[in-house]
Amino acid sequence: MRDLPILGAPVPERADAARNRRRILDAAERLFTERGVEAVSMDDVAAAAAVGKGTLYRRFGDRAGLGIAVLDAREHELQDEIMGGPPPVGPGAPPGERLIAFVEAYLAYAWRNLELLVVAETASPGARYRSGVYAGFRRHIEILFTAAGIDDPVLGAELLLAPLAGDFLRHLHVERGLGRDAIEVGLLRAAVRQLGELPDRRTPL
């Protein structure tokens, strides 16, 4: 199955530019992990990557743009699982099973990258919904809902993705004090309710 939009093909880079980009992303990921996103400045990243601040700002714009770039590789990993990995996340399982597996896999990704996800999704009004990654995940769910016989797969996909937003997950976990397991159970129950039946009665895809 190759129905997910492929995020833009990489623009050819000079070797030195590619090395700088890799150094910057590695430094940013390390600093974000060690200190948290809010405690890391663009100056910190430039110093850790041994590049000029001008290079960093020209390439990524601001911290939100840098966070989005760090997330990109991780998001590609999940998209690769969906398109060609083993079932049930990948092809070969009934659509209901794949939907539940997607929610579980997405939550694992979201918890790992929660701070970066919040920064990327709230960089500007509607940033989450304009991203190619969001479009790819939405299309994946639409396909699964269509195969499962859901009446309105377009709306269904949006409703399923809405509570997976990083800011909402952080609100539930940090501000409301709900455990990650409880949040996951609630979201999985909501997904099953959208299917209208247990996810084991349809043709694999």
Helices and strands as residue ranges (DSSP letters): H 15-35, G 37-39, H 42-49, H 53-60, H 63-84, H 95-112, H 114-121, H 127-130, H 132-147, H 153-161, G 162-164, H 166-170, I 171-175, H 180-195
